[in-house]
Amino acid sequence: MRKPIIAGNWKMNKTIKKSVEFARELGETLNDCPDMEIVIFPPFTALYAVANVVRDTNILFGAQNMYFEPAGAYTGEVSPLMLADIGVHYVILGHSERREILGETDEIINLKMKAALNYRMKPILCVGEKIEEREKGKAEDVVHNQLVKDLHDISKDEMVKTVLAYEPLWAIGTGKTASPEDANKMHAFIRETIISLYDKRTASKVRIQYGGSVRPDNIDILMAQPEIDGALVGGASLDVESFAKIVRFKRSVLSFDDK
Ligand code: PEP
């Protein structure tokens, strides 16, 4: 059985004060959702303050990025050691904004994957294709290639701790969502790829989130797809009411025991 995981990526938004207020309100609003994982990703400046607020709630927290070295002359970077020190549970790696805007390569993402797992943090590894790649029929090749490179030398035990997020670039922050069927098809392809890289048992345990303009009005149909185990939410995670509605998605007849 794969436990659903709904995560909110706040990106470069919210001051410390706003982050703390948000985390407090969210913890109170969602204190009755025990059978799922809820994770928020505040900006670095607010992480420590948010850690203290969510400590006694069922909200987990994570970092939106990190460097792969534990310490040293890397001006401006934040290390896995520093994140582990404040109790970070998850770290988002390979987000398309970092790949595209900050030039992060699959080789760097792979080093970060290993570093996060070494420090006992769970990566949420983002993969996904651009619109031109989809139009040329190359979406699966692109995602396959990212998975092979980003997961290089990651063991089976580490793989089951990793969450994957399928985030087609053309759906991020655009209001366009992949159709539930197309998203499910790509998730099934991702799971097949994990079978080919590891084995069936490992693949059946890995959770695959969908990300790209997830909102309260489309979460139910997305989560009803058999291969979709959660959502990585950007814009709609910045408001307590809309994020809480997403977390409280309507479970379909397909129980999570079947997933
Ligand atoms: C994201 O940043 O991971 C994301 C999916 O953003 P949005 O929900 O705003 O499309």
py3Dmol code that shows the C-alpha trace and the ligand (Angstrom):
import py3Dmol

protein = """\
ATOM      1  CA  MET A   1       0.000   0.000   0.000  1.00  0.00           C
ATOM      2  CA  ARG A   2       1.348   3.420  -0.947  1.00  0.00           C
ATOM      3  CA  LYS A   3       0.488   6.234   1.427  1.00  0.00           C
ATOM      4  CA  PRO A   4      -0.705   9.352  -0.439  1.00  0.00           C
ATOM      5  CA  ILE A   5       1.671  12.315  -0.228  1.00  0.00           C
ATOM      6  CA  ILE A   6       0.581  15.900  -0.858  1.00  0.00           C
ATOM      7  CA  ALA A   7       3.383  18.451  -0.853  1.00  0.00           C
ATOM      8  CA  GLY A   8       3.360  22.242  -1.125  1.00  0.00           C
ATOM      9  CA  ASN A   9       6.340  23.913  -2.806  1.00  0.00           C
ATOM     10  CA  TRP A  10       6.230  27.569  -1.766  1.00  0.00           C
ATOM     11  CA  LYS A  11       9.138  28.486  -4.067  1.00  0.00           C
ATOM     12  CA  MET A  12      10.535  32.009  -3.424  1.00  0.00           C
ATOM     13  CA  ASN A  13       7.514  33.216  -1.443  1.00  0.00           C
ATOM     14  CA  LYS A  14       6.661  34.194   2.148  1.00  0.00           C
ATOM     15  CA  THR A  15       8.598  35.976   4.874  1.00  0.00           C
ATOM     16  CA  ILE A  16       9.380  34.224   8.175  1.00  0.00           C
ATOM     17  CA  LYS A  17       6.306  35.792   9.809  1.00  0.00           C
ATOM     18  CA  LYS A  18       3.964  34.711   7.002  1.00  0.00           C
ATOM     19  CA  SER A  19       5.510  31.219   6.899  1.00  0.00           C
ATOM     20  CA  VAL A  20       5.035  30.708  10.632  1.00  0.00           C
ATOM     21  CA  GLU A  21       1.432  31.968  10.528  1.00  0.00           C
ATOM     22  CA  PHE A  22       0.699  29.705   7.582  1.00  0.00           C
ATOM     23  CA  ALA A  23       2.294  26.617   9.175  1.00  0.00           C
ATOM     24  CA  ARG A  24       0.420  27.192  12.434  1.00  0.00           C
ATOM     25  CA  GLU A  25      -2.943  27.578  10.672  1.00  0.00           C
ATOM     26  CA  LEU A  26      -2.322  24.577   8.440  1.00  0.00           C
ATOM     27  CA  GLY A  27      -1.384  22.390  11.417  1.00  0.00           C
ATOM     28  CA  GLU A  28      -4.663  23.320  13.149  1.00  0.00           C
ATOM     29  CA  THR A  29      -6.741  22.871   9.985  1.00  0.00           C
ATOM     30  CA  LEU A  30      -5.319  19.464   9.049  1.00  0.00           C
ATOM     31  CA  ASN A  31      -4.938  17.869  12.481  1.00  0.00           C
ATOM     32  CA  ASP A  32      -7.355  15.079  11.544  1.00  0.00           C
ATOM     33  CA  CYS A  33      -5.646  13.642   8.414  1.00  0.00           C
ATOM     34  CA  PRO A  34      -3.580  10.781   9.845  1.00  0.00           C
ATOM     35  CA  ASP A  35      -3.576   8.425   6.854  1.00  0.00           C
ATOM     36  CA  MET A  36      -1.518  10.562   4.539  1.00  0.00           C
ATOM     37  CA  GLU A  37       1.689  12.540   4.358  1.00  0.00           C
ATOM     38  CA  ILE A  38       1.480  16.313   4.192  1.00  0.00           C
ATOM     39  CA  VAL A  39       4.727  18.148   3.482  1.00  0.00           C
ATOM     40  CA  ILE A  40       5.447  21.866   3.138  1.00  0.00           C
ATOM     41  CA  PHE A  41       8.527  23.396   1.535  1.00  0.00           C
ATOM     42  CA  PRO A  42       9.096  26.913   2.901  1.00  0.00           C
ATOM     43  CA  PRO A  43      11.993  29.102   1.701  1.00  0.00           C
ATOM     44  CA  PHE A  44      15.366  28.520   3.457  1.00  0.00           C
ATOM     45  CA  THR A  45      15.040  31.661   5.593  1.00  0.00           C
ATOM     46  CA  ALA A  46      11.871  30.339   7.240  1.00  0.00           C
ATOM     47  CA  LEU A  47      12.792  26.644   7.575  1.00  0.00           C
ATOM     48  CA  TYR A  48      14.012  26.706  11.179  1.00  0.00           C
ATOM     49  CA  ALA A  49      11.082  28.779  12.407  1.00  0.00           C
ATOM     50  CA  VAL A  50       8.602  26.506  10.600  1.00  0.00           C
ATOM     51  CA  ALA A  51      10.343  23.405  12.001  1.00  0.00           C
ATOM     52  CA  ASN A  52       9.515  24.616  15.505  1.00  0.00           C
ATOM     53  CA  VAL A  53       5.874  25.288  14.620  1.00  0.00           C
ATOM     54  CA  VAL A  54       5.123  21.939  12.957  1.00  0.00           C
ATOM     55  CA  ARG A  55       7.040  19.764  15.428  1.00  0.00           C
ATOM     56  CA  ASP A  56       3.886  18.533  17.236  1.00  0.00           C
ATOM     57  CA  THR A  57       1.581  18.429  14.218  1.00  0.00           C
ATOM     58  CA  ASN A  58       1.176  15.913  11.407  1.00  0.00           C
ATOM     59  CA  ILE A  59       2.791  18.318   8.929  1.00  0.00           C
ATOM     60  CA  LEU A  60       6.285  17.404   7.711  1.00  0.00           C
ATOM     61  CA  PHE A  61       8.644  19.971   6.222  1.00  0.00           C
ATOM     62  CA  GLY A  62      11.337  19.987   3.630  1.00  0.00           C
ATOM     63  CA  ALA A  63      13.848  22.068   1.691  1.00  0.00           C
ATOM     64  CA  GLN A  64      13.398  23.176  -1.910  1.00  0.00           C
ATOM     65  CA  ASN A  65      17.022  22.438  -2.803  1.00  0.00           C
ATOM     66  CA  MET A  66      20.448  21.797  -1.301  1.00  0.00           C
ATOM     67  CA  TYR A  67      24.106  21.424  -2.289  1.00  0.00           C
ATOM     68  CA  PHE A  68      25.764  18.002  -2.269  1.00  0.00           C
ATOM     69  CA  GLU A  69      28.862  18.756  -0.122  1.00  0.00           C
ATOM     70  CA  PRO A  70      28.473  18.775   3.684  1.00  0.00           C
ATOM     71  CA  ALA A  71      30.601  21.926   4.240  1.00  0.00           C
ATOM     72  CA  GLY A  72      33.233  24.111   2.622  1.00  0.00           C
ATOM     73  CA  ALA A  73      33.884  27.053   0.326  1.00  0.00           C
ATOM     74  CA  TYR A  74      30.595  27.058  -1.595  1.00  0.00           C
ATOM     75  CA  THR A  75      29.345  30.607  -1.168  1.00  0.00           C
ATOM     76  CA  GLY A  76      25.590  30.876  -1.017  1.00  0.00           C
ATOM     77  CA  GLU A  77      24.885  27.143  -0.828  1.00  0.00           C
ATOM     78  CA  VAL A  78      23.082  25.205   1.910  1.00  0.00           C
ATOM     79  CA  SER A  79      24.399  21.754   2.815  1.00  0.00           C
ATOM     80  CA  PRO A  80      22.688  18.432   3.622  1.00  0.00           C
ATOM     81  CA  LEU A  81      24.373  18.508   7.036  1.00  0.00           C
ATOM     82  CA  MET A  82      22.754  21.881   7.807  1.00  0.00           C
ATOM     83  CA  LEU A  83      19.333  20.653   6.698  1.00  0.00           C
ATOM     84  CA  ALA A  84      19.606  17.397   8.646  1.00  0.00           C
ATOM     85  CA  ASP A  85      20.610  19.506  11.658  1.00  0.00           C
ATOM     86  CA  ILE A  86      17.191  21.193  11.712  1.00  0.00           C
ATOM     87  CA  GLY A  87      15.318  17.952  11.134  1.00  0.00           C
ATOM     88  CA  VAL A  88      14.363  18.336   7.476  1.00  0.00           C
ATOM     89  CA  HIS A  89      12.393  15.280   6.291  1.00  0.00           C
ATOM     90  CA  TYR A  90      12.267  15.829   2.524  1.00  0.00           C
ATOM     91  CA  VAL A  91      14.248  17.719  -0.095  1.00  0.00           C
ATOM     92  CA  ILE A  92      13.020  18.594  -3.591  1.00  0.00           C
ATOM     93  CA  LEU A  93      15.666  17.784  -6.196  1.00  0.00           C
ATOM     94  CA  GLY A  94      15.726  18.322  -9.941  1.00  0.00           C
ATOM     95  CA  HIS A  95      12.841  20.779 -10.014  1.00  0.00           C
ATOM     96  CA  SER A  96      12.473  22.062 -13.590  1.00  0.00           C
ATOM     97  CA  GLU A  97      13.009  25.657 -12.437  1.00  0.00           C
ATOM     98  CA  ARG A  98      16.443  24.641 -11.170  1.00  0.00           C
ATOM     99  CA  ARG A  99      17.194  22.598 -14.277  1.00  0.00           C
ATOM    100  CA  GLU A 100      16.070  25.366 -16.654  1.00  0.00           C
ATOM    101  CA  ILE A 101      16.840  28.659 -14.884  1.00  0.00           C
ATOM    102  CA  LEU A 102      19.858  27.604 -12.807  1.00  0.00           C
ATOM    103  CA  GLY A 103      21.377  25.126 -15.255  1.00  0.00           C
ATOM    104  CA  GLU A 104      21.317  22.113 -12.936  1.00  0.00           C
ATOM    105  CA  THR A 105      22.432  18.973 -14.766  1.00  0.00           C
ATOM    106  CA  ASP A 106      21.435  15.355 -14.190  1.00  0.00           C
ATOM    107  CA  GLU A 107      24.973  14.691 -12.915  1.00  0.00           C
ATOM    108  CA  ILE A 108      24.592  17.362 -10.214  1.00  0.00           C
ATOM    109  CA  ILE A 109      21.104  16.117  -9.356  1.00  0.00           C
ATOM    110  CA  ASN A 110      22.509  12.595  -8.938  1.00  0.00           C
ATOM    111  CA  LEU A 111      25.189  13.869  -6.513  1.00  0.00           C
ATOM    112  CA  LYS A 112      22.474  15.687  -4.557  1.00  0.00           C
ATOM    113  CA  MET A 113      20.305  12.539  -4.463  1.00  0.00           C
ATOM    114  CA  LYS A 114      23.158  10.558  -2.910  1.00  0.00           C
ATOM    115  CA  ALA A 115      23.958  13.332  -0.419  1.00  0.00           C
ATOM    116  CA  ALA A 116      20.329  13.692   0.712  1.00  0.00           C
ATOM    117  CA  LEU A 117      19.956   9.943   1.249  1.00  0.00           C
ATOM    118  CA  ASN A 118      23.287   9.777   3.096  1.00  0.00           C
ATOM    119  CA  TYR A 119      21.951  12.332   5.549  1.00  0.00           C
ATOM    120  CA  ARG A 120      18.679  10.399   5.906  1.00  0.00           C
ATOM    121  CA  MET A 121      16.526  12.907   4.082  1.00  0.00           C
ATOM    122  CA  LYS A 122      14.041  11.697   1.489  1.00  0.00           C
ATOM    123  CA  PRO A 123      14.381  13.207  -1.968  1.00  0.00           C
ATOM    124  CA  ILE A 124      11.394  14.201  -4.072  1.00  0.00           C
ATOM    125  CA  LEU A 125      12.977  13.829  -7.494  1.00  0.00           C
ATOM    126  CA  CYS A 126      11.208  15.857 -10.215  1.00  0.00           C
ATOM    127  CA  VAL A 127      11.236  14.737 -13.833  1.00  0.00           C
ATOM    128  CA  GLY A 128       9.258  15.931 -16.831  1.00  0.00           C
ATOM    129  CA  GLU A 129       9.355  17.013 -20.442  1.00  0.00           C
ATOM    130  CA  LYS A 130       9.048  20.349 -22.252  1.00  0.00           C
ATOM    131  CA  ILE A 131       6.150  21.019 -24.623  1.00  0.00           C
ATOM    132  CA  GLU A 132       8.391  20.726 -27.742  1.00  0.00           C
ATOM    133  CA  GLU A 133       9.602  17.332 -26.531  1.00  0.00           C
ATOM    134  CA  ARG A 134       6.026  16.130 -26.003  1.00  0.00           C
ATOM    135  CA  GLU A 135       4.960  17.404 -29.440  1.00  0.00           C
ATOM    136  CA  LYS A 136       7.845  15.519 -31.062  1.00  0.00           C
ATOM    137  CA  GLY A 137       6.756  12.305 -29.297  1.00  0.00           C
ATOM    138  CA  LYS A 138       9.868  12.344 -27.105  1.00  0.00           C
ATOM    139  CA  ALA A 139       8.263  12.777 -23.658  1.00  0.00           C
ATOM    140  CA  GLU A 140       8.955   9.208 -22.542  1.00  0.00           C
ATOM    141  CA  ASP A 141      12.565   9.265 -23.814  1.00  0.00           C
ATOM    142  CA  VAL A 142      13.264  12.491 -21.910  1.00  0.00           C
ATOM    143  CA  VAL A 143      11.783  11.189 -18.651  1.00  0.00           C
ATOM    144  CA  HIS A 144      13.544   7.820 -19.041  1.00  0.00           C
ATOM    145  CA  ASN A 145      16.881   9.544 -19.581  1.00  0.00           C
ATOM    146  CA  GLN A 146      16.409  11.777 -16.523  1.00  0.00           C
ATOM    147  CA  LEU A 147      15.534   8.774 -14.341  1.00  0.00           C
ATOM    148  CA  VAL A 148      18.493   6.700 -15.511  1.00  0.00           C
ATOM    149  CA  LYS A 149      20.976   9.521 -14.859  1.00  0.00           C
ATOM    150  CA  ASP A 150      19.462  10.953 -11.673  1.00  0.00           C
ATOM    151  CA  LEU A 151      19.132   7.503 -10.053  1.00  0.00           C
ATOM    152  CA  HIS A 152      22.591   6.267 -11.047  1.00  0.00           C
ATOM    153  CA  ASP A 153      24.051   4.174  -8.182  1.00  0.00           C
ATOM    154  CA  ILE A 154      21.020   4.676  -5.931  1.00  0.00           C
ATOM    155  CA  SER A 155      20.386   1.347  -4.164  1.00  0.00           C
ATOM    156  CA  LYS A 156      17.041  -0.465  -3.871  1.00  0.00           C
ATOM    157  CA  ASP A 157      16.785   0.491  -0.197  1.00  0.00           C
ATOM    158  CA  GLU A 158      17.380   4.128  -1.098  1.00  0.00           C
ATOM    159  CA  MET A 159      14.948   3.972  -4.007  1.00  0.00           C
ATOM    160  CA  VAL A 160      12.004   2.998  -1.815  1.00  0.00           C
ATOM    161  CA  LYS A 161      12.668   6.083   0.325  1.00  0.00           C
ATOM    162  CA  THR A 162      12.641   8.305  -2.751  1.00  0.00           C
ATOM    163  CA  VAL A 163       9.465   9.970  -4.032  1.00  0.00           C
ATOM    164  CA  LEU A 164       9.222  10.760  -7.733  1.00  0.00           C
ATOM    165  CA  ALA A 165       7.279  13.714  -9.095  1.00  0.00           C
ATOM    166  CA  TYR A 166       6.173  13.819 -12.709  1.00  0.00           C
ATOM    167  CA  GLU A 167       6.019  17.498 -13.573  1.00  0.00           C
ATOM    168  CA  PRO A 168       5.563  18.272 -17.277  1.00  0.00           C
ATOM    169  CA  LEU A 169       7.164  21.704 -17.724  1.00  0.00           C
ATOM    170  CA  TRP A 170       4.278  23.024 -19.813  1.00  0.00           C
ATOM    171  CA  ALA A 171       1.888  22.445 -16.896  1.00  0.00           C
ATOM    172  CA  ILE A 172       3.896  24.214 -14.175  1.00  0.00           C
ATOM    173  CA  GLY A 173       2.425  27.568 -13.178  1.00  0.00           C
ATOM    174  CA  THR A 174       0.565  27.793 -16.488  1.00  0.00           C
ATOM    175  CA  GLY A 175      -2.944  26.750 -15.440  1.00  0.00           C
ATOM    176  CA  LYS A 176      -2.678  23.853 -17.960  1.00  0.00           C
ATOM    177  CA  THR A 177      -2.899  20.426 -16.352  1.00  0.00           C
ATOM    178  CA  ALA A 178      -1.986  17.164 -18.070  1.00  0.00           C
ATOM    179  CA  SER A 179      -5.191  15.195 -18.642  1.00  0.00           C
ATOM    180  CA  PRO A 180      -5.614  12.631 -15.851  1.00  0.00           C
ATOM    181  CA  GLU A 181      -5.258   9.843 -18.440  1.00  0.00           C
ATOM    182  CA  ASP A 182      -2.028  11.287 -19.917  1.00  0.00           C
ATOM    183  CA  ALA A 183      -0.598  11.839 -16.444  1.00  0.00           C
ATOM    184  CA  ASN A 184      -1.509   8.287 -15.437  1.00  0.00           C
ATOM    185  CA  LYS A 185       0.088   6.926 -18.624  1.00  0.00           C
ATOM    186  CA  MET A 186       3.356   8.697 -17.872  1.00  0.00           C
ATOM    187  CA  HIS A 187       3.251   7.549 -14.238  1.00  0.00           C
ATOM    188  CA  ALA A 188       2.812   3.960 -15.462  1.00  0.00           C
ATOM    189  CA  PHE A 189       5.794   4.467 -17.769  1.00  0.00           C
ATOM    190  CA  ILE A 190       7.850   5.809 -14.855  1.00  0.00           C
ATOM    191  CA  ARG A 191       6.938   2.762 -12.773  1.00  0.00           C
ATOM    192  CA  GLU A 192       7.937   0.466 -15.668  1.00  0.00           C
ATOM    193  CA  THR A 193      11.258   2.288 -15.810  1.00  0.00           C
ATOM    194  CA  ILE A 194      11.781   1.705 -12.076  1.00  0.00           C
ATOM    195  CA  ILE A 195      10.999  -1.998 -12.641  1.00  0.00           C
ATOM    196  CA  SER A 196      13.639  -2.120 -15.376  1.00  0.00           C
ATOM    197  CA  LEU A 197      16.227  -0.311 -13.217  1.00  0.00           C
ATOM    198  CA  TYR A 198      15.381  -2.187  -9.976  1.00  0.00           C
ATOM    199  CA  ASP A 199      12.582  -4.743  -9.739  1.00  0.00           C
ATOM    200  CA  LYS A 200       8.806  -5.048  -9.446  1.00  0.00           C
ATOM    201  CA  ARG A 201       8.764  -5.114  -5.648  1.00  0.00           C
ATOM    202  CA  THR A 202      10.820  -1.927  -5.363  1.00  0.00           C
ATOM    203  CA  ALA A 203       8.746  -0.163  -8.029  1.00  0.00           C
ATOM    204  CA  SER A 204       5.480  -1.087  -6.321  1.00  0.00           C
ATOM    205  CA  LYS A 205       6.630   0.782  -3.198  1.00  0.00           C
ATOM    206  CA  VAL A 206       7.770   4.010  -4.871  1.00  0.00           C
ATOM    207  CA  ARG A 207       5.282   6.851  -4.710  1.00  0.00           C
ATOM    208  CA  ILE A 208       4.864   8.980  -7.811  1.00  0.00           C
ATOM    209  CA  GLN A 209       3.341  12.441  -7.427  1.00  0.00           C
ATOM    210  CA  TYR A 210       1.866  14.536 -10.211  1.00  0.00           C
ATOM    211  CA  GLY A 211       2.753  18.223 -10.352  1.00  0.00           C
ATOM    212  CA  GLY A 212       1.581  20.985 -12.677  1.00  0.00           C
ATOM    213  CA  SER A 213      -1.293  23.364 -11.915  1.00  0.00           C
ATOM    214  CA  VAL A 214      -2.898  21.078  -9.332  1.00  0.00           C
ATOM    215  CA  ARG A 215      -5.878  22.848  -7.731  1.00  0.00           C
ATOM    216  CA  PRO A 216      -8.823  21.985  -5.476  1.00  0.00           C
ATOM    217  CA  ASP A 217     -11.004  21.518  -8.587  1.00  0.00           C
ATOM    218  CA  ASN A 218      -8.801  18.941 -10.334  1.00  0.00           C
ATOM    219  CA  ILE A 219      -7.213  16.986  -7.459  1.00  0.00           C
ATOM    220  CA  ASP A 220     -10.034  14.405  -7.108  1.00  0.00           C
ATOM    221  CA  ILE A 221      -9.828  13.219 -10.702  1.00  0.00           C
ATOM    222  CA  LEU A 222      -6.013  13.171 -10.637  1.00  0.00           C
ATOM    223  CA  MET A 223      -5.895  11.176  -7.397  1.00  0.00           C
ATOM    224  CA  ALA A 224      -8.475   8.726  -8.779  1.00  0.00           C
ATOM    225  CA  GLN A 225      -5.862   7.512 -11.292  1.00  0.00           C
ATOM    226  CA  PRO A 226      -4.320   4.217 -10.182  1.00  0.00           C
ATOM    227  CA  GLU A 227      -0.711   5.316 -10.727  1.00  0.00           C
ATOM    228  CA  ILE A 228      -0.977   8.763  -9.103  1.00  0.00           C
ATOM    229  CA  ASP A 229       0.021   8.611  -5.435  1.00  0.00           C
ATOM    230  CA  GLY A 230       0.064  12.286  -4.579  1.00  0.00           C
ATOM    231  CA  ALA A 231       0.641  15.814  -5.785  1.00  0.00           C
ATOM    232  CA  LEU A 232       3.433  18.349  -5.724  1.00  0.00           C
ATOM    233  CA  VAL A 233       1.618  21.665  -5.609  1.00  0.00           C
ATOM    234  CA  GLY A 234       3.090  25.103  -6.337  1.00  0.00           C
ATOM    235  CA  GLY A 235       0.747  28.095  -6.653  1.00  0.00           C
ATOM    236  CA  ALA A 236      -2.256  26.507  -4.933  1.00  0.00           C
ATOM    237  CA  SER A 237      -0.148  25.597  -1.882  1.00  0.00           C
ATOM    238  CA  LEU A 238       0.364  29.255  -0.943  1.00  0.00           C
ATOM    239  CA  ASP A 239      -3.114  29.643   0.497  1.00  0.00           C
ATOM    240  CA  VAL A 240      -4.178  27.580   3.536  1.00  0.00           C
ATOM    241  CA  GLU A 241      -7.751  27.078   2.336  1.00  0.00           C
ATOM    242  CA  SER A 242      -6.836  25.900  -1.152  1.00  0.00           C
ATOM    243  CA  PHE A 243      -3.962  23.671   0.049  1.00  0.00           C
ATOM    244  CA  ALA A 244      -6.185  22.138   2.755  1.00  0.00           C
ATOM    245  CA  LYS A 245      -8.863  21.388   0.128  1.00  0.00           C
ATOM    246  CA  ILE A 246      -6.246  19.620  -1.987  1.00  0.00           C
ATOM    247  CA  VAL A 247      -5.083  17.565   1.003  1.00  0.00           C
ATOM    248  CA  ARG A 248      -8.718  16.622   1.664  1.00  0.00           C
ATOM    249  CA  PHE A 249      -9.248  15.329  -1.875  1.00  0.00           C
ATOM    250  CA  LYS A 250     -12.201  13.013  -2.339  1.00  0.00           C
ATOM    251  CA  ARG A 251     -11.088   9.399  -2.311  1.00  0.00           C
ATOM    252  CA  SER A 252     -12.479   7.460  -5.235  1.00  0.00           C
ATOM    253  CA  VAL A 253     -13.844   3.921  -5.082  1.00  0.00           C
ATOM    254  CA  LEU A 254     -10.304   2.774  -5.840  1.00  0.00           C
ATOM    255  CA  SER A 255      -8.858   2.424  -2.381  1.00  0.00           C
ATOM    256  CA  PHE A 256      -5.229   3.159  -1.685  1.00  0.00           C
ATOM    257  CA  ASP A 257      -4.927  -0.487  -0.646  1.00  0.00           C
ATOM    258  CA  ASP A 258      -5.235  -1.300  -4.350  1.00  0.00           C
ATOM    259  CA  LYS A 259      -2.412   0.986  -5.359  1.00  0.00           C
TER     260      LYS A 259
END
"""
ligand_1 = """\
10
PEP
C 5.733 23.156 -8.930
O 6.370 24.164 -8.791
O 6.258 22.087 -8.609
C 4.372 23.231 -9.475
C 3.790 22.123 -9.827
O 3.808 24.484 -9.591
P 2.262 24.825 -9.941
O 1.384 23.951 -9.068
O 2.096 26.270 -9.632
O 2.053 24.511 -11.393
"""
view = py3Dmol.view(width=600, height=400)
view.addModel(protein, "pdb")
view.setStyle({"model": 0}, {"cartoon": {"style": "trace"}})
view.addModel(ligand_1, "xyz")
view.setStyle({"model": 1}, {"stick": {}})
view.zoomTo()
view.show()
